[in-house]
Amino acid sequence: MTWMDRAIGIDLGTTNSASAMLAPDGRALLLGEDTHGRSIVPSVVGYDLDKDCVVSGFTAWNRRALLPLPIQSVKRKMGSRQSLALGPLTLTPAEVSAELLRAQRTQMEQTAAQAGFGELKVRRAIVTVPAYFDAPQIEATRQAGELAGLEVLGLLQEPTAACMYCVWKRGMGDGNFLVYDLGGGTFDVSIIRCLMGEYQVLGIHGDNYLGGDDFDRRLAERFRVHLSQQGYRLELDVVNNADDAVRFLLLTRVARRIKESLSFEEVVYVAQQDLFKDQAGEPVTLEMELTRGEWERLMADLIESTVRCCHSALEQSKERAGVDLADIDTVLLVGGSTRVPLVQRRVAEAFCGAGRSRAEAPTIEAPDSCVALGAAIHAANLGGVIIGADDSEVRLAVATALATRAGTIRVSGALSGLEANGATLLLKDVNAATLAVEVLDGERFKLTDVPLVEDGANPMVLEILDKSGNTRAELPLTLYRNAELKTTGSALSNPTVLAKDLQLEVQQLGELERKILLPRGRTLPAHEEFRLFTADQSGAVILTLLQNRYPISTLHLEVPEELAVGTPVSLELEVDESMTITASGQVGGQKFWARVEPPSLDSLKDWPQIEALLLDAERLAPRLWGQEAKLFRSEAPFLMASIREAVRTDPDKLHALVARLEDLMEYLRGTPGELSPGFNRYEAVLDTIRRFALKADSVLGMTFEAWKARIDDFHVQGERAFKAKDQALYGKLYTQLQALVETLNQEETRFVKTNSLEHVQDLLRSAQFRLLALHSKLTDVVIPANPETRRLREAALASLKSDLTTTVEDPLADVAGRLEGNPAVRGELDRILLALKLLDKRLEALPALGVVTTG
């Protein structure tokens, strides 16, 4: 039996999934359908205990209130380390997604057979991903495709796929698109330019944790609060209590139905009898009236956040290509959640109409299936068709389209399964008349000017002879003439871009920094070369790649310890259209190559918050000076480096480090929403001035009473400005206080008696305090997961601890025993303090050991 392998497109959605294929005649796009004719299938995977098997789609959806609970919204967990329980099984998110992809593959094969296209074997696919997915999420999606038995030809960003379908469906020409994609679990926006059949992504933004599921949960929480006010016991713990999880799930099911009803009705009366039993065992009945206005107020902030994302994407496109909102021709709404009236209204208000864009109103084109349909178009362009037979190893891969508007067609591709050199291809019509002949010189073939006599289908047979003239295979090949054939764009189009910067950790003047290697928005595939330099003689070169601030891979290269500082390090970085990253290069004559395998994220929900915290810390640093800047420099860089390491090696320690950084920032800046810094910090600086200025009758030419009056005046003015939220005046006063502290500190240092017993005791206390602080930092050191880097880090740490004992701890214990009445030990304390300072510097430099510099 002969068969056809046609690449398909699959939309692996958070709430629903779909698959599609461009028909060989180019006339229509086929959506894969189940036995009931449903093409949009729930992204739910369950386990049937009675049949002892995994189920998916509607079968699993119908079990969503039964134990064991099915797995829903697994897309939000892609790239994480979570283990998901499914009946007796424990699966990774990629394995769960593979079940969904496998079901789509089977569904598409059955649909093609029913449509009369013969035996279809789905082995290749374009799988779509949110435009804002991170490297671990992208890698997990690719793994899911491979586990499902698919060759993943590429990972296409969802807004781009939707744009491709819209252009194909409406026969549109060149133009600029704003694609607003709000699905069940993710939000993406892309600014796309279509130019002569090629797609260029000019700007992207999004939120991987915002979608219709969040609308449902927010409304379900509204129901829970209402029921609690009615006296039901519903203090739910959905994480640790399976019964509570079912209760909230049932509320979410009601919320989804009400949400959909409010898209068409102004008021909905909710009446659900015996919904479930509360925590006291009492049957719960939900009765309440909900207006569309109340519902819209509940979710307004979520929708406004998507509008802000759109403006950020437009800023990127303006910076990159000069395309602003006024240049947008079409605003395209994608995803089932764009049916919500408030979404449509806010998008129209913000981006459509006179004075905004050229689009008079948002365009909606098959919002649930357009992503799969667009992916099918790209799959056809990229993957063509492969034809084979069960009784032969010969395979014919046709790269060109099988349909044309003209009376002749060119057919080209490659032959496999036999010795191609000297083989002959004979293309014959149904009457066995030869239409084209080619003798091969290699695997590639090209049959030109093949006549198409009939409108529509022109069935043919391709006879393949080996170099001895023996027939090895006869494969059917149907070509089509269609005067109304729609253009599908170019197979050379590069529609995928990087969602976030790819960076390399480097050191400059001893401080760790990030160098952007490939910026966000870079069209894929991409290739760049870089010249770096060694910064130490640690015996290793460490290249840590990051996406934004998340470490995705560390390459550890062992080099001779005598390798000179400043030795060139060449680095080549490649990212293909399916977002596979490879790094290669050489240092000191040693070559290296590696495919970057992004690590799993411990918790995708936690990381964006941590990433935002690190960004806040970087923004805070330039606003500090004086003692605050010193405090920040002594603590924050070490904490930030440790956080970046712990995010992929030690989740438990990660949260403790994050808490410490948050505490430090809150101390220096104050509570979010208040003026910066917080008033507690303002008062702390005033207390410092009091300790300096009020311990003598006269300081800096001012009397005790004059200082007291001045400090009181600063307090009154600062409190008044803080309460009035006058940041300008408050900041000015705080800066004056900082300057005053620095002046008083310098004044005290000038007149201190350095040989007095009191001063020596102060030095001893300072040394003891710094020793405790250093020990605290040592407990926070994170050991990398990479074995080679771990050995390097552990050796450096052991050396540091040994030096700490011999140069600080032992001498300090000796000095403390001889201090009484012996101020002459001051010189020894100075040496101990210097040793502590040097050891602290070594500890701060530990994360940068082996890291290259840009020169």
C-alpha positions in Angstrom: 0.0 0.0 0.0 1.3 3.5 -0.9 1.1 6.3 1.6 1.8 10.0 1.9 3.6 11.8 4.7 2.4 15.4 4.8 3.8 17.7 7.5 1.0 19.1 9.7 0.6 22.0 12.1 -0.3 21.5 15.7 -1.5 24.1 18.2 -0.6 22.7 21.6 -2.8 25.0 23.7 -3.2 25.4 27.4 -7.0 24.8 27.4 -7.6 23.3 23.9 -5.4 21.8 21.2 -6.0 21.5 17.4 -4.2 20.2 14.3 -4.5 21.0 10.7 -3.1 20.1 7.2 -3.0 22.0 4.0 -4.7 19.7 1.4 -2.4 18.5 -1.4 -4.5 20.4 -3.9 -3.8 23.7 -2.0 -7.6 24.5 -2.0 -8.4 24.0 1.6 -7.0 23.6 5.1 -8.2 20.4 6.9 -8.7 20.5 10.7 -8.2 17.2 12.4 -11.6 15.9 13.8 -12.5 13.3 16.3 -15.2 10.6 15.7 -17.9 13.2 16.6 -16.6 15.8 14.2 -15.0 18.0 16.9 -11.8 19.8 15.9 -11.1 21.8 19.1 -10.1 19.2 21.7 -9.5 19.9 25.4 -5.9 19.8 26.5 -6.7 17.3 29.2 -5.0 14.0 30.0 -6.5 11.5 32.4 -6.3 7.9 33.5 -9.1 5.4 33.3 -8.7 3.0 36.2 -11.3 0.5 34.8 -9.5 0.2 31.5 -6.1 0.7 33.0 -5.0 3.2 30.3 -4.2 6.9 29.6 -7.0 8.9 28.0 -7.0 12.4 26.6 -9.2 15.0 25.0 -13.0 14.9 25.7 -12.7 11.5 27.3 -10.3 12.9 30.0 -12.4 16.2 30.2 -15.5 14.2 31.2 -13.5 12.7 34.1 -12.3 16.1 35.5 -14.4 15.8 38.7 -13.5 12.1 39.2 -10.5 10.6 41.0 -7.8 10.3 39.9 -8.1 13.9 38.7 -7.0 14.5 35.1 -4.1 16.9 34.3 -5.2 20.2 32.9 -3.3 23.3 31.7 0.0 21.3 31.5 1.3 24.0 29.2 1.9 26.2 32.2 4.2 23.6 33.7 6.3 23.0 30.6 10.0 23.4 31.4 9.5 22.8 35.1 10.8 20.0 37.3 7.4 19.1 38.6 6.3 15.4 38.6 2.7 15.0 37.8 0.6 12.2 39.3 -1.8 10.5 36.8 -3.4 7.5 38.4 -0.6 4.9 39.0 1.8 6.9 36.7 4.2 9.8 37.5 4.9 11.9 34.4 6.8 15.0 33.4 5.0 17.9 31.8 6.7 17.0 28.5 5.3 13.4 28.8 1.8 14.7 29.4 2.0 17.0 26.4 3.3 14.1 24.3 0.0 12.3 25.0 -1.9 15.4 23.6 0.4 15.5 20.5 0.0 11.8 19.9 -3.8 12.2 20.0 -3.7 15.0 17.5 -1.4 13.0 15.2 -3.9 10.1 15.2 -6.9 12.4 14.7 -5.2 14.1 11.7 -4.5 10.7 10.1 -8.1 9.6 10.4 -9.4 12.9 9.1 -7.2 12.8 6.0 -8.4 9.3 5.2 -12.0 10.3 5.5 -11.4 13.3 3.2 -10.2 10.9 0.4 -6.5 11.7 0.5 -5.6 8.0 1.0 -3.2 6.6 3.6 -1.7 9.5 5.6 1.3 8.9 7.9 1.9 11.9 10.2 5.5 11.8 11.1 6.5 15.5 10.9 4.9 18.6 12.3 5.3 22.3 13.1 4.3 22.7 16.7 3.4 26.2 17.9 4.6 27.9 21.1 3.8 31.2 22.8 6.0 33.9 21.5 7.2 34.6 25.1 8.3 31.1 26.0 11.6 30.7 27.7 14.4 28.3 26.6 13.4 25.5 29.1 9.8 25.7 28.0 10.8 25.6 24.3 13.0 22.6 24.9 10.3 20.8 26.8 7.9 21.3 23.9 10.4 19.9 21.4 10.9 16.9 23.7 7.1 16.4 23.8 7.0 16.2 20.0 9.8 13.6 19.9 8.2 11.5 22.6 5.0 11.6 20.5 6.9 10.1 17.6 7.1 13.3 15.6 10.0 14.9 13.8 9.6 18.5 14.9 10.4 20.5 11.8 10.2 23.8 13.7 8.6 25.6 16.6 6.5 28.4 15.3 5.3 31.3 17.5 1.6 31.4 17.8 0.9 35.0 16.8 2.9 34.5 13.6 1.0 31.3 12.8 -2.3 33.2 13.2 -1.1 36.0 11.0 -0.1 33.5 8.2 -3.6 32.0 8.3 -5.3 35.5 8.1 -3.2 36.5 5.1 -4.0 33.2 3.4 -7.7 33.2 4.2 -8.3 36.8 3.1 -5.8 36.9 0.2 -4.1 39.9 1.8 -1.0 41.5 0.5 1.8 43.4 2.2 1.0 45.0 5.5 1.8 45.4 9.2 -0.1 43.4 11.8 -0.6 43.7 15.6 -1.5 40.1 16.6 -3.2 40.0 20.1 -3.3 36.4 21.2 -5.1 35.7 24.5 -5.6 32.0 25.0 -6.5 29.8 27.9 -3.3 30.1 29.8 -0.9 32.5 28.0 -0.9 35.9 26.4 1.3 37.0 23.5 1.5 40.0 21.2 3.6 40.3 18.1 4.1 43.1 15.6 4.5 41.4 12.3 5.3 42.8 8.8 4.3 40.7 5.8 6.4 41.6 2.8 6.2 39.8 -0.5 5.2 36.5 1.1 7.7 36.7 3.9 7.0 37.3 7.6 9.2 39.5 9.8 8.5 39.7 13.5 9.4 43.3 14.6 8.3 43.2 18.2 7.0 40.7 20.8 5.9 40.7 24.4 3.6 38.7 26.6 2.8 36.9 29.8 3.2 33.1 30.0 0.9 33.0 33.0 -2.1 35.0 31.9 -5.2 33.7 30.0 -8.8 32.6 30.2 -7.9 30.2 33.1 -7.0 33.2 35.2 -10.4 34.8 34.4 -12.1 31.5 35.5 -10.1 31.3 38.7 -10.8 34.9 39.6 -14.6 34.4 39.1 -14.4 31.0 41.0 -12.8 32.9 43.9 -15.6 35.4 43.8 -18.0 32.5 44.1 -16.1 31.0 47.0 -16.1 34.3 48.9 -19.8 34.7 48.3 -20.4 31.1 49.6 -18.2 31.7 52.7 -20.3 34.8 53.5 -23.4 32.6 53.3 -21.9 30.4 56.1 -20.3 27.6 54.2 -16.9 26.3 55.4 -14.7 26.9 52.3 -11.2 27.9 53.5 -9.7 25.9 50.7 -6.1 24.5 50.4 -6.0 23.5 46.7 -2.3 22.6 46.9 -2.2 20.1 49.7 -5.8 18.9 49.9 -7.2 16.8 47.0 -10.8 17.3 48.2 -10.4 21.1 48.3 -8.8 20.9 44.8 -12.0 19.2 43.5 -14.2 21.8 45.2 -12.4 24.7 43.6 -12.3 22.8 40.3 -16.1 22.5 40.3 -16.4 26.2 41.1 -14.1 26.9 38.2 -16.3 24.8 35.9 -19.3 27.0 36.9 -17.2 30.1 36.4 -16.3 29.1 32.9 -19.9 28.6 31.9 -20.9 31.9 33.5 -18.0 33.7 31.8 -19.1 32.4 28.4 -22.8 33.4 29.1 -21.7 36.9 30.1 -20.1 37.3 26.6 -23.7 37.4 25.3 -25.9 38.4 28.3 -25.8 41.5 30.5 -27.0 39.6 33.6 -26.7 35.9 34.5 -28.5 34.3 37.4 -26.3 31.5 38.9 -28.2 28.6 40.4 -26.3 25.4 41.2 -27.9 22.9 43.6 -25.8 20.5 45.6 -22.6 21.6 43.8 -20.4 19.7 46.3 -20.1 19.3 50.1 -18.2 21.9 52.0 -15.5 21.1 54.6 -18.2 20.5 57.2 -20.0 18.0 55.0 -22.9 20.4 54.2 -24.2 20.3 50.6 -23.3 23.6 48.8 -25.9 25.5 46.8 -24.7 28.5 44.8 -27.3 31.1 44.0 -26.5 34.7 43.0 -26.9 37.2 40.3 -23.9 38.4 38.4 -23.8 41.4 35.9 -21.4 41.8 33.1 -20.3 45.1 34.6 -19.3 43.3 37.9 -17.5 40.6 36.0 -15.6 43.1 33.9 -14.5 45.0 37.0 -13.1 41.7 38.4 -10.8 41.1 35.4 -10.1 44.7 34.3 -6.6 44.8 35.7 -5.7 41.5 33.9 -6.8 43.0 30.5 -5.0 46.3 31.2 -1.8 44.3 31.6 -2.2 42.9 28.1 -2.6 46.4 26.7 0.7 47.4 28.4 2.4 44.4 26.8 1.1 45.6 23.4 2.6 49.1 23.9 5.9 47.4 24.8 5.9 45.4 21.6 5.1 48.5 19.6 8.1 50.3 21.2 10.3 47.4 20.1 9.0 47.5 16.5 9.4 51.3 16.3 13.0 51.0 17.6 13.8 48.1 15.3 12.0 49.0 12.0 10.3 52.4 12.5 6.9 50.7 12.7 4.6 52.4 15.2 0.9 52.1 16.0 0.0 54.5 13.2 1.6 52.1 10.7 -0.5 49.1 11.7 -2.9 47.9 9.0 -4.6 45.0 10.8 -5.2 44.3 14.5 -5.9 40.6 14.7 -7.5 38.9 17.7 -6.5 35.3 18.4 -7.5 32.8 21.1 -10.8 31.9 22.6 -10.5 34.5 25.4 -10.7 37.3 22.8 -14.4 36.5 22.6 -14.8 38.4 26.0 -16.5 41.7 25.1 -14.3 43.7 27.4 -11.2 42.4 25.6 -12.6 43.4 22.2 -13.6 46.8 23.5 -10.3 47.6 25.2 -8.3 46.5 22.1 -10.4 48.6 19.9 -10.2 51.6 22.2 -6.4 51.3 22.5 -5.3 50.3 19.0 -8.0 50.9 16.4 -9.6 53.9 14.7 -8.7 57.4 13.6 -5.7 58.8 15.4 -4.4 55.4 16.3 -3.9 52.8 13.5 -5.2 52.1 10.0 -7.4 49.4 11.4 -10.9 50.6 11.8 -11.8 47.6 14.2 -10.1 44.4 15.4 -10.2 41.5 13.0 -11.4 38.1 14.3 -10.7 35.1 12.1 -11.3 31.6 13.6 -9.8 32.5 16.9 -9.8 28.9 18.3 -8.2 27.3 15.2 -6.3 29.9 13.3 -3.0 29.1 15.0 -3.2 25.4 14.0 -4.3 26.4 10.5 -1.4 28.9 10.1 1.1 26.3 11.3 -0.3 23.9 8.7 0.5 26.4 6.0 4.1 26.8 7.3 4.4 23.1 7.6 3.4 22.6 3.9 5.9 25.2 2.8 8.7 23.8 5.0 8.1 20.1 4.8 6.4 19.4 1.4 5.3 15.8 1.1 7.0 12.4 1.2 5.5 9.5 -0.8 6.4 5.8 -0.2 5.1 2.3 -0.3 5.0 -0.4 2.4 6.7 -3.0 0.1 9.6 -0.7 -0.9 12.3 1.3 0.8 12.2 3.9 -1.9 11.0 7.3 -0.7 10.2 10.4 -2.8 10.4 13.7 -1.0 8.7 16.5 -3.0 9.8 19.9 -1.8 7.7 22.0 -4.2 3.9 22.6 -4.1 1.7 20.0 -5.8 -0.6 22.7 -7.2 -0.3 25.7 -9.5 -2.5 28.2 -11.4 -0.5 27.6 -14.6 -0.8 24.9 -17.2 2.6 23.5 -16.4 4.3 22.8 -13.1 7.9 22.1 -11.8 8.3 19.2 -9.4 11.6 19.0 -7.4 12.8 17.2 -4.4 15.0 14.2 -3.3 15.0 10.5 -3.7 16.1 8.0 -1.0 16.1 4.3 -0.4 18.3 3.3 -3.4 21.6 4.3 -5.1 20.5 7.6 -6.6 23.4 8.1 -9.1 22.3 6.8 -12.5 18.7 6.2 -11.4 15.9 7.3 -13.8 12.6 9.0 -13.0 9.7 8.5 -15.5 6.6 10.6 -14.8 3.6 9.2 -16.6 0.0 10.1 -17.0 -2.9 7.6 -16.4 -2.5 6.4 -20.0 1.2 5.5 -19.4 2.3 8.4 -21.6 5.7 9.7 -20.4 5.4 13.4 -19.4 8.9 14.0 -18.0 12.2 12.1 -17.7 15.3 12.7 -15.6 18.5 10.7 -15.0 19.8 11.5 -11.5 23.3 12.6 -10.6 22.8 12.5 -6.9 19.7 12.5 -4.7 18.2 15.7 -5.9 15.8 15.8 -8.9 13.9 18.5 -10.8 11.2 17.7 -13.4 10.3 20.9 -15.3 7.4 21.9 -17.5 5.2 19.0 -16.5 1.9 19.6 -18.4 -1.4 19.7 -16.5 -4.2 19.0 -18.9 -7.2 19.0 -16.6 -8.5 21.6 -14.2 -8.3 20.2 -10.7 -6.6 16.8 -10.2 -4.1 15.3 -12.7 -3.3 11.8 -11.4 0.1 10.5 -12.5 2.6 7.7 -11.7 6.3 8.2 -11.0 8.2 5.1 -12.1 11.7 4.8 -10.5 14.4 2.7 -12.2 17.8 1.9 -10.8 20.9 2.4 -12.8 20.5 -1.1 -14.3 17.1 -0.2 -15.7 15.1 -2.3 -13.2 11.9 -0.8 -11.9 12.3 -0.3 -8.1 9.0 1.5 -7.4 5.9 3.0 -8.9 4.5 5.8 -6.8 1.3 7.7 -7.4 1.6 11.4 -7.6 -1.4 13.7 -8.2 -0.7 17.2 -9.3 -3.3 20.0 -9.4 -4.3 23.0 -11.6 -6.3 25.6 -9.7 -6.9 29.0 -11.2 -8.0 30.4 -7.8 -5.0 28.9 -5.8 -4.1 31.1 -2.8 -0.6 32.0 -2.1 1.0 30.3 1.0 4.0 32.6 1.4 7.6 31.6 1.0 9.4 28.5 2.4 12.4 30.8 2.8 10.5 33.0 5.3 12.1 33.2 8.7 9.0 33.9 10.9 10.5 32.9 14.3 12.4 35.4 16.5 14.1 35.3 19.9 11.6 36.3 22.6 14.3 37.3 25.1 17.9 38.3 25.0 20.6 35.6 25.0 23.4 36.8 27.2 26.8 35.7 28.5 28.1 36.2 32.0 31.4 38.1 31.9 33.4 40.0 34.4 34.5 43.6 34.2 36.9 45.1 36.9 36.1 42.1 39.0 32.3 42.5 38.9 30.0 40.0 37.1 28.0 41.6 34.3 25.9 40.3 31.4 26.9 40.8 27.7 24.1 40.5 25.2 25.0 38.0 22.5 21.8 37.9 20.6 19.1 40.5 21.3 15.4 39.8 21.6 13.6 40.1 18.3 16.6 38.6 16.4 15.3 36.6 13.4 16.1 32.9 13.4 18.2 31.1 12.4 21.0 33.3 13.8 24.8 33.0 13.9 27.3 35.3 15.6 31.0 35.2 16.6 32.5 36.8 19.6 36.0 37.4 20.9 36.5 37.3 24.7 39.5 36.9 27.0 40.6 34.9 30.0 40.5 36.9 33.3 42.4 34.7 35.7 44.6 31.6 35.9 42.2 29.4 37.7 42.7 26.5 35.3 39.2 26.8 33.9 37.2 28.9 31.5 33.5 29.1 32.4 30.9 30.3 29.9 27.5 30.8 31.4 24.7 31.5 29.0 21.5 33.2 30.2 18.2 34.1 28.7 17.3 37.5 30.2 18.6 36.7 33.8 17.8 33.0 33.8 20.9 30.7 33.5 20.3 28.2 30.8 23.7 26.5 30.4 27.2 26.5 31.7 30.2 25.3 29.6 33.2 24.5 31.8 36.5 24.2 29.9 39.7 23.0 31.7 42.8 24.8 30.6 46.4 24.9 31.8 46.8 27.0 34.9 49.8 28.7 33.3 47.6 30.0 30.5 48.2 33.7 30.4 45.6 36.2 31.6 44.1 37.9 28.5 44.3 34.8 26.3 41.7 35.1 23.5 38.6 33.0 23.7 36.6 32.6 20.5 32.9 31.8 20.8 30.4 31.1 18.0 26.7 30.9 18.9 24.0 29.5 16.6 20.3 29.3 17.1 18.2 27.5 14.4 14.6 28.1 13.4 13.4 25.5 16.0 15.4 27.5 18.6 18.0 24.8 19.2 21.1 26.6 20.6 24.7 25.4 19.9 28.0 27.0 21.1 31.4 26.3 19.8 34.9 27.9 19.7 38.4 27.6 21.1 40.7 28.8 23.8 44.4 28.1 24.0 44.3 25.8 21.0 41.5 23.7 22.7 38.3 23.5 20.6 34.8 23.0 22.1 31.3 22.4 20.8 28.1 21.8 22.8 24.4 21.8 22.2 22.8 24.0 24.9 20.3 21.9 26.9 18.3 24.3 29.0 17.8 23.0 32.6 14.3 22.5 33.9 12.9 25.4 35.8 12.1 24.6 39.4 9.0 26.7 39.4 8.0 28.8 36.4 5.6 30.9 38.6 8.4 31.8 40.9 11.0 32.8 38.4 9.4 35.8 36.8 9.0 37.3 40.4 12.7 36.6 41.1 13.7 38.0 37.7 11.8 41.2 38.5 13.5 41.4 41.9 16.9 41.1 40.3 16.0 43.9 37.9 14.8 46.1 40.8 18.1 45.5 42.6 20.0 46.6 39.5 17.9 49.7 39.2 18.2 50.6 42.9 22.1 50.5 42.9 22.7 53.8 41.0 20.3 55.6 43.3 22.4 54.8 46.4 25.5 56.5 47.7 27.5 56.9 50.8 27.0 54.3 53.6 23.9 52.9 51.8 25.9 52.3 48.6 28.7 50.6 50.6 26.1 48.4 52.3 24.5 47.5 49.0 27.9 46.7 47.3 28.9 44.5 50.3 25.8 42.4 50.2 23.8 42.6 47.0 26.2 41.4 44.3 27.0 38.3 46.3 23.3 37.5 46.9 22.4 38.1 43.3 25.2 35.8 42.0 24.1 33.2 44.5 20.5 33.5 43.5 21.3 33.0 39.8 23.3 29.8 40.7 20.7 28.4 43.2 17.8 28.9 40.7 19.0 25.7 39.0 20.8 23.8 41.8 19.2 24.4 45.2 15.6 25.5 45.2 15.3 25.4 49.0 18.3 27.8 49.4 17.0 29.9 46.5 14.0 31.0 48.5 16.1 31.9 51.5 18.5 34.0 49.4 15.6 35.7 47.7 14.2 36.6 51.1 17.5 38.1 52.1 17.8 40.2 49.0 14.2 41.4 49.5 14.9 42.3 53.1 18.0 44.3 52.0 16.1 46.2 49.3 13.2 46.9 51.6 15.6 48.3 54.2 17.3 50.6 51.7 14.3 51.5 49.6 11.2 51.1 51.9 7.9 49.4 51.2 6.8 49.2 47.6 4.3 52.0 46.9 5.9 54.4 49.4 8.4 57.1 48.7 12.0 56.0 48.3 13.7 55.3 50.6 11.2 54.4 53.3 10.8 56.7 56.3 12.3 54.1 58.6 15.5 54.5 56.6 15.3 58.3 56.8 15.0 58.0 60.6 17.9 55.6 60.8 20.1 58.1 59.1 18.9 60.8 61.6 19.9 58.5 64.4 23.4 58.1 63.0 23.7 61.9 62.9 22.6 62.1 66.5 25.2 59.6 67.6 27.9 61.7 65.9 26.8 65.2 66.6 25.3 65.0 70.1 28.2 63.4 72.0 30.2 66.6 72.4 29.5 70.2 73.3 30.6 71.3 69.8 31.0 69.5 66.5 31.9 71.1 63.2 31.6 74.5 64.9 28.0 74.0 66.0 26.8 73.7 69.6 24.8 70.8 71.1 21.6 72.9 71.0 22.2 74.0 67.4 22.7 70.4 66.3 19.6 69.2 68.2 17.4 72.0 66.6 18.8 71.1 63.1 18.1 67.4 63.5 14.6 68.1 64.8 14.0 70.4 61.8 15.1 67.6 59.4 12.7 65.2 61.1 9.8 67.6 60.8 10.4 68.5 57.2 11.0 64.9 56.2 7.9 63.6 57.9 5.8 66.4 56.2 7.2 65.6 52.8 6.7 61.9 53.2 3.1 62.2 54.2 2.5 64.6 51.3 4.2 62.1 49.0 6.5 64.9 47.7 9.3 62.7 46.3 11.3 65.6 45.0 11.5 67.4 48.4 11.8 64.1 50.3 14.7 63.0 48.1 16.5 66.3 48.5 16.3 66.2 52.3 17.5 62.6 52.3 20.5 63.5 50.1 21.4 66.3 52.5 21.3 63.9 55.4 23.6 61.4 53.6 26.1 64.2 52.9 26.0 65.2 56.5 26.7 61.7 57.7 29.7 61.5 55.4 31.1 64.8 56.7 30.6 63.7 60.4 32.2 60.4 59.7 35.3 62.1 58.2 35.5 64.5 61.1 35.5 61.8 63.7 38.2 59.9 61.9 40.5 62.9 61.9 40.6 63.2 65.6 40.4 59.6 66.8 43.3 58.5 69.0 44.4 55.4 67.2 46.6 54.0 70.0 44.0 54.4 72.7 42.7 51.3 74.4 39.1 52.3 73.5 40.0 52.5 69.8 41.8 49.1 69.9 38.7 47.6 71.6 36.6 49.1 68.7 38.9 47.4 66.2 38.6 44.1 68.0 34.8 44.3 68.0 34.9 45.3 64.3 37.1 42.3 63.4 34.9 39.9 65.4 31.8 41.3 63.7 33.3 41.0 60.2 34.4 37.4 60.9 30.8 36.5 61.8 29.6 38.2 58.7 32.1 36.2 56.6 31.1 32.9 58.2 27.4 33.8 57.3 28.4 34.4 53.7 30.3 31.1 53.6 27.1 29.3 54.6 25.3 30.9 51.6 27.8 29.8 49.0 26.0 27.7 46.3 28.0 24.9 44.7 27.2 24.5 41.0 25.7 21.4 39.5 28.3 21.2 36.7 30.9 18.6 38.0 34.0 20.4 36.7 32.8 23.8 37.9 31.9 22.2 41.3 35.4 20.8 41.7 36.9 24.2 40.9 34.6 26.1 43.2 35.1 23.6 46.1 38.9 23.7 45.8 38.8 27.6 45.9 36.4 27.5 48.9 38.6 25.0 50.8 41.7 27.2 50.2 39.8 30.3 51.4 38.6 28.5 54.6 42.2 27.4 55.3 43.5 30.9 55.0 40.7 32.2 57.1 41.8 29.9 60.0 45.5 30.8 59.7 45.3 34.5 59.0 42.2 35.5 61.0 40.7 33.1 63.4 43.8 31.9 65.2 45.5 35.4 65.4 42.2 37.0 66.5 41.8 34.5 69.4 45.4 35.2 70.4 44.9 39.0 70.3 41.7 38.9 72.3 43.5 37.1 75.1 46.3 39.7 75.3 44.2 42.9 74.8 43.6 44.0 78.4 46.0 46.8 79.1 48.0 46.2 75.9 47.1 48.8 73.2 50.2 47.7 71.3 48.3 44.9 69.6 46.7 47.5 67.3 49.1 46.6 64.5 48.1 43.0 64.7 44.4 43.9 64.5 45.1 46.1 61.5 46.7 43.0 59.8 43.7 40.8 60.7 41.2 43.4 59.4 43.2 43.6 56.1 43.2 39.8 55.9 39.4 39.8 56.4 39.0 42.4 53.7 41.0 40.4 51.2 39.2 37.1 52.1 35.9 38.9 51.6 37.0 40.0 48.2 38.0 36.4 47.3 34.6 35.2 48.4 32.9 37.8 46.3 35.0 36.8 43.3 34.2 33.1 43.8 31.2 33.2 41.4 33.4 34.9 38.7 36.1 32.3 38.9 37.0 31.2 35.3 34.5 33.6 33.8 35.8 35.4 30.7 36.1 39.1 30.1 35.4 41.2 27.0 38.8 42.8 27.3 
